[in-house]
Amino acid sequence: MTPQPEAKIGVAIADDHEIVLRGLRMTIQGEADMTLLGEARSGRQAIALAARVHPQVLLLDLQMPDMDGLQAAAAIHAAQPDVAILVLTSFREDAHLYAALRTGVTGYLLKDISGDELVQAIRGAAQGQPQLHPEIARRLMERMPAPTDPFAELTPRERDVLLWLARGLSNKEIGLKLSLTEVTVKGYVSTVLSKLHVADRTQAALLAVRYGLISPDELPEI
């Protein structure tokens, strides 16, 4: 039987600057494992585009006409939680960062990253791995609250799941490491996030780094 080619990562992009769109377009179209599904130039267009093409990954600028990226991200995440939203912005301010993370985005990247770093981030996001610009990761780690023992409530199995989660593994990959089903791992991840009082895998990973469960070098690279 002839092996079937692996499905390409469906990517959509939303930015109101033509020069940025052109650069993103060329970057994505230059990757054999990615396909560009569409482009949007405003927040409302981004919502409509995501609903129409259902991308695996959406690259989203924060500052756009008619509806900003934060509002668009919240609407898209609510309607299609399986779409990985990567914020790609020039904003470094904490207010934008925390507001974006609260909408459920998968990553927060700054526009000074290289093309190679961007495609790595897209591949990671498509696998459900949190993606943070190194400067953003450092800032979040510095500002996270400091409980005495943030992992005290975790069982040994939950710690194992957190370790692999923080290293960027998907639920399926964690299951293979720990001989668990993907559904079981999903349940463990939900419990870990709840016990750590964090909103998502990204915040859990940063907590694991800050309190020495893993080293910063073990975070998924972009």
ABEGO torsion letter per residue (X at the ends): XBBBBBBBBBBBBBBABAAAAAAAAAAAAABAABBBAEBBABAAAAAAAAAAAGBABBBBBABBBGBBAAAAAAAAAAABAABBBBBBBABABAAAAAAAAAAGBABBBBAABBAAAAAAAAAAAAAGBBBBBAAAAAAAAAABBBBABAAAABBAAAAAAAAAAAAGBBAAAAAAAAGBBAAAAAAAAAAAAAAAGBABAAAAAAAAAAAGABBAAABBBX
